Amino acid sequence: MADLARGDQVRLTGVRARGHHGVFEHERRDGQDFVVDVVLGLDLAPAGTTDDLSRTVHYGEVAAGVVAVVEGPPRDLIESVAEEIAAVVLARPAVETVEVTVHKPQAPVGVPFDDVAVVVRRRRDVPVVIAVGANLPTDDGNDPARTVRAAARGLHRVRGLRAVRLSPLYTSAPLGGPAVAGQPDYVNGVVLARTSLAPATLLARLLRLEEEHGRTRQVRWGARTLDLDLVQYGDPLAGTDVRSATTDLTLPHPRASERAFVLRPWLDLDPDAHLRTGRDVRAVRDLIPSLVDQELHPLEEGTSR
């Protein structure tokens, strides 16, 4: 896998466990030893610069997950074992790619041999929801509507994002604390995409794109040239969404369920959209009726405001 060759890696090799995988009755009955190598592709810079374990992977936990699969329910094929291990590893938020090698050194091959192994390479691919908004012109003269559309085009160019779609745009009055008084209306939309990037890495890409469009952060709730919020990462219906409450990243976005300017354009793109709110997963269409006091006005394609 090209990304594994170029990017940062954690290599865990020679994990041994006894399993009962195989198509023959004696393999299921007696079991045999399996050896697993795992290569994890992820961005190690945050952990390297902070010395913070939460910003990388705990390879002891990864090893325990590998052993649990090998010692788990018997499979006919080590290909299936490798797939299960890959899925377990990719469920860890920091991991973007994984290469799993499952060795079966005691396989009933029938001739002398040193080893037989299966190698699978898999990439994270999860849905994400990104809210896009702006209410100030940029230094180069772009009005908020043009900036929002330019940001969507910028997301198309982010390596690790694919299937990027921008919703119809709306205008709305600013929400927040006293700092919003006198601010111009916002232009808002939502981008749906799929990503192989870890949540923290994707957030860093969003912040960089904001900076490219002149975003500054002097005042909370202040006017801005561009705002990109990571609303949801993963699929809450499948239970694969990431939940995070660190100082750097809160997922899902804690106020998304209270913002018509997020929910309405999201629903335009995905009529079956769902959002995790606390312990519940709710249909976005069911959240909107409680926000009738937040007026939204559709922005026609090509219109500047």
C-alpha positions in Angstrom: 0.0 0.0 0.0 1.5 3.3 -1.1 0.4 5.3 2.0 2.0 2.7 4.3 5.3 3.1 2.4 5.3 6.9 2.6 3.7 7.7 5.9 4.4 7.1 9.6 4.0 3.5 10.8 3.7 1.4 14.0 4.9 -2.2 13.3 3.9 -5.0 15.6 5.4 -8.3 14.5 5.3 -11.9 15.7 2.1 -11.8 17.8 1.5 -15.5 18.6 -1.7 -17.1 19.7 -3.4 -20.5 19.4 -6.5 -20.8 17.2 -8.7 -23.5 15.7 -9.0 -22.1 12.1 -8.9 -24.4 9.1 -11.1 -26.6 6.9 -10.0 -29.9 8.4 -11.6 -31.5 11.4 -8.3 -32.0 13.2 -7.5 -28.3 12.8 -10.8 -27.4 14.5 -10.3 -30.0 17.2 -6.6 -29.7 18.1 -5.8 -26.1 17.1 -2.5 -24.8 16.1 -0.2 -21.7 16.5 -0.7 -18.6 14.4 1.7 -15.7 14.0 0.4 -12.2 13.1 2.3 -9.1 11.9 0.5 -5.8 11.8 1.6 -2.5 10.2 -0.4 0.5 11.2 -0.3 3.7 9.1 -1.1 6.8 11.1 0.2 10.3 11.8 2.7 10.1 14.6 3.6 13.8 14.7 0.9 14.7 17.4 2.2 12.0 19.7 5.9 12.7 18.9 5.5 16.4 19.7 3.4 16.1 22.8 4.6 12.8 24.3 0.8 12.0 24.8 -0.3 8.4 24.5 -3.8 9.4 23.6 -2.6 10.8 20.3 -1.2 7.5 19.0 -2.2 3.8 19.4 -1.6 1.7 22.5 0.2 -1.3 20.8 -0.5 -3.5 23.8 -4.2 -3.0 23.2 -3.7 -3.7 19.5 -1.9 -6.9 20.3 -4.7 -8.0 22.7 -7.2 -7.4 19.9 -5.2 -9.6 17.5 -5.0 -12.4 20.1 -8.8 -12.1 20.7 -9.5 -12.7 17.0 -7.1 -15.6 16.7 -8.4 -17.3 19.8 -12.0 -16.4 18.8 -14.6 -18.4 16.8 -13.0 -20.8 14.3 -12.9 -19.8 10.6 -12.2 -22.0 7.6 -9.8 -19.5 6.1 -7.0 -17.4 7.4 -8.2 -14.8 4.9 -11.2 -14.3 7.2 -9.0 -14.1 10.2 -6.9 -11.4 8.6 -10.0 -9.4 7.6 -11.3 -9.5 11.2 -8.0 -8.3 12.5 -7.9 -5.5 10.0 -11.4 -4.4 11.0 -10.5 -4.4 14.7 -7.3 -2.3 14.1 -9.1 0.2 11.9 -11.7 0.7 14.6 -9.0 2.6 16.5 -9.5 6.3 15.7 -5.9 7.2 15.0 -5.3 4.4 12.5 -5.8 5.3 8.8 -4.4 2.2 7.1 -3.4 -1.3 8.1 -1.5 -4.2 6.7 -2.1 -7.6 8.4 -0.1 -10.7 7.8 -1.4 -14.0 9.2 1.1 -16.8 9.2 0.1 -20.4 9.5 3.4 -22.2 10.0 1.8 -25.6 10.8 -0.7 -25.6 7.9 -1.4 -29.1 6.4 0.3 -28.3 3.1 1.5 -31.9 2.4 5.0 -31.0 1.4 8.0 -29.5 3.3 7.6 -25.7 3.6 8.8 -22.9 5.8 5.7 -20.8 6.1 2.3 -19.9 4.5 0.8 -16.5 5.1 -2.0 -14.3 3.9 -1.5 -10.5 3.6 -4.4 -8.0 3.5 -4.1 -4.2 3.2 -7.1 -2.1 4.2 -7.8 1.7 4.4 -10.2 3.5 6.6 -13.2 4.7 4.7 -15.9 6.3 6.8 -18.6 9.0 6.2 -18.1 12.5 7.6 -20.3 15.5 8.0 -18.6 19.0 7.8 -20.5 22.2 8.4 -19.4 25.2 6.3 -20.2 28.8 7.1 -18.9 32.4 6.5 -20.2 35.9 7.1 -17.2 38.1 6.3 -15.5 38.9 3.0 -11.9 37.7 2.5 -9.0 40.0 1.9 -9.0 39.0 -1.8 -12.6 40.1 -2.2 -14.5 36.9 -2.0 -18.0 37.3 -0.4 -19.2 34.6 2.0 -21.1 32.6 -0.6 -18.0 32.5 -2.9 -15.8 31.5 0.1 -18.1 28.7 1.1 -18.1 27.3 -2.4 -14.3 27.8 -2.7 -13.9 25.9 0.6 -15.9 23.0 -0.8 -13.6 22.9 -3.8 -10.7 22.9 -1.4 -12.1 19.9 0.3 -12.2 18.1 -3.0 -8.4 18.6 -3.1 -7.7 17.2 0.4 -5.8 13.9 0.1 -7.8 11.4 2.0 -11.2 12.9 1.3 -13.4 11.5 -1.5 -17.0 11.7 -2.7 -17.2 15.3 -1.5 -20.7 16.9 -1.9 -21.8 20.4 -1.0 -25.4 21.0 0.0 -27.6 23.9 -1.2 -26.7 27.1 0.7 -28.8 29.1 3.2 -28.5 32.4 4.9 -29.3 32.8 8.6 -28.8 35.2 11.5 -25.8 34.5 13.6 -26.2 32.5 16.8 -24.1 32.7 20.0 -23.2 35.0 22.8 -23.0 38.9 22.9 -20.3 38.9 20.3 -22.8 38.2 17.5 -24.5 41.5 18.0 -24.4 43.6 14.8 -22.8 40.8 12.7 -23.9 40.2 9.1 -25.9 37.1 8.3 -24.1 33.9 7.6 -24.0 31.8 4.5 -24.1 28.1 5.6 -24.0 24.7 4.0 -22.9 21.2 4.8 -20.4 18.9 3.1 -20.8 15.2 3.1 -17.7 13.1 2.2 -15.9 9.9 3.0 -12.4 9.8 4.5 -9.4 7.6 5.2 -8.0 10.3 7.5 -8.1 9.9 11.3 -10.4 12.4 13.0 -7.6 14.6 14.4 -5.8 14.6 11.1 -9.0 15.6 9.2 -9.6 18.4 11.8 -6.1 19.7 11.2 -6.8 19.8 7.4 -10.0 21.8 8.1 -8.2 24.3 10.3 -5.5 24.7 7.6 -8.2 25.4 5.0 -9.8 28.0 7.3 -6.4 29.8 7.6 -6.0 29.8 3.9 -9.2 31.8 3.7 -8.1 34.3 6.3 -9.8 32.8 9.4 -8.7 34.3 12.7 -9.9 33.5 16.3 -9.7 36.6 18.4 -13.3 36.4 19.8 -15.5 33.4 20.4 -18.6 33.5 18.3 -17.0 36.3 16.4 -17.6 37.0 12.7 -15.4 34.9 10.4 -14.3 34.5 6.8 -14.7 30.8 7.0 -15.8 28.2 9.6 -15.4 24.5 9.1 -16.8 22.3 11.8 -16.4 18.5 11.9 -20.0 17.6 12.9 -19.9 13.8 12.8 -17.3 11.1 12.0 -18.5 7.7 11.1 -22.0 6.1 11.0 -24.0 6.2 14.3 -26.6 3.8 13.0 -23.8 1.2 12.6 -22.2 2.2 15.8 -19.0 3.1 14.0 -19.1 6.8 14.8 -16.3 8.3 16.9 -17.1 9.9 20.2 -14.5 12.2 21.6 -14.5 14.8 24.4 -10.9 16.0 24.4 -9.9 19.7 24.5 -8.9 19.4 20.8 -11.8 17.5 19.4 -15.4 17.0 20.5 -17.4 14.5 18.5 -20.2 14.6 17.6 -20.3 18.4 17.5 -22.0 19.3 20.8 -24.4 21.9 19.3 -25.2 20.4 15.9 -28.6 19.2 17.0 -29.5 22.8 18.0 -28.6 24.4 14.7 -31.1 24.5 11.8 -28.4 25.9 9.5 -26.5 22.5 9.9 -29.5 20.2 10.0 -31.5 21.6 7.1 -28.7 21.5 4.4 -27.6 18.1 5.7 -31.1 16.8 5.2 -31.1 18.2 1.7 -28.1 16.0 0.9 -29.2 12.9 2.9 -32.9 12.5 3.7 -32.0 9.5 5.9 -29.4 11.4 7.9 -28.9 10.5 11.6 -27.1 12.3 14.4 -26.0 11.0 17.8 -27.4 13.2 20.6 -26.2 12.0 23.9 -26.9 8.3 24.2 -29.5 8.4 21.4 -29.2 8.3 17.7 -32.0 10.4 16.1 -33.1 11.1 12.6 -32.2 14.6 11.5 -35.7 15.2 10.1 -37.1 14.7 13.7 -34.7 17.3 15.2 -35.6 20.1 12.8 -39.2 20.9 13.9 -38.0 22.0 17.4 -35.9 24.7 15.6 -38.6 26.6 13.9 -37.5 29.9 15.5 -34.3 29.8 13.5 -35.1 31.3 10.2 -33.2 30.0 7.1 -33.4 31.5 3.6 -32.3 29.5 0.6 -29.5 31.1 -1.4 -30.0 30.7 -5.1 -27.1 29.1 -7.0 -24.7 31.9 -8.2 -26.2 34.4 -5.7 -23.8 36.5 -3.7 -24.7 37.9 -0.3 
